[in-house]
Amino acid sequence: MNHILVTGGAGFIGSALVAQLVAGGNRVTVLDKLTYAGHPQNLAGIDCTLIEGDITDAAMLAMLFSDHRFDAAIHVAAESHVDNSIAGSAAFIETNILGTHRLLEAARAARVKRFLQVSTDEVYGALGEEGVFTTDSPMQPNSPYAASKAGADHLVRSWYKTYGMETIITRCCNNYGPRQHPEKLIPRMISNALAGQPLPVYGEGKQMREWIHADDHARGVIAALQRGTPGEVYLLGTGVERRNLELVELLCDLLGNQAHALITFVADRPGHDFRYALDISATEKALGFTPSIGFEEGMRATVDWYRSHPEWIETMLAWKGK
């Protein structure tokens, strides 16, 4: 059994990761600030230890790593909503860059064997109608969120080069699945449709995204942690792309009840990236990992989950964090 620290484990992707780590026989400690996007209910029924704390708190981190002998740390905690980063970037710089620095230093001082940074394809910027990002693509982030994640990734890489820490970075495409905060596209569309409220679509909805289920993302992260080479970057995706409007229309098809009539086009957000897409062939070869959840199957199950958990949606919308 390994003892693994997961930062941000009470959030969407973090809780999916914690569930799979525990199911795999690992001992897991979750460190989460429990902001508006993280809630203890996301860990209900999972045998893990939840510690409330802020990754920018160096003294707390030093005590945490002193009290526990972690074999590995998986860093998921981040401010992640692009719209919020445009409205106010300071929290993104503080949490995503300063917090990553302090976590790296605490892990280095405690001689934690492996440190995995969960990142995003948004660090590469945007694509046109064709092409894919590879690990050789230059970082050209277009939003404060993406820039803060790119900065954190550079720190993680430098701790490998400078200090010899066994660091690994994974960069993933857009996620979907249960327990995603209602501010995000898919749960927002589902919850709005169920409430008979407008379904806001930016611009003409022509932007394209690649989609992966959070459970597949978690499996990819674990594969990278277990079989990845220190200093490397692994891209996690599916090759399944949909325009935003196509995705919303699919959700409407699954929801029924005249949901299509609720689609409302709104002004596009500043600097809205047109398209992301990842070449995952190198990751598949290196890690022996391929996603297993089909897009239609996963989307249908996701809609069913939100339909059957209205109390979860209500709790998250009311939750302001601690």
ABEGO torsion letter per residue (X at the ends): XBBBBBBGAABAAAAAAAAAAAAAGBBBBBBBAGBAABBAAAABGBBBBBBBBBAABAAAAAAAAAABBBABBBBABBBABAAAAAABAAAAAAAAAAAAAAAAAAAAAAGBABBBBBBBAAAAEBBBABEBBBAABBBBBABAAAAAAAAAAAAAAAAAAAAGBBBBBBBBBBBBEBGBBAABAAAAAAAAAAAGBBBBBBEAGABBBBBBBAAAAAAAAAAAAAABBBGBBBBBBAGBBBBAAAAAAAAAAAAEGGAAAABBBBBBBBGBBABBBBBAAAAAAAAGBBBABBAAAAAAAAAAAAAABAAAAAAAAABAEX
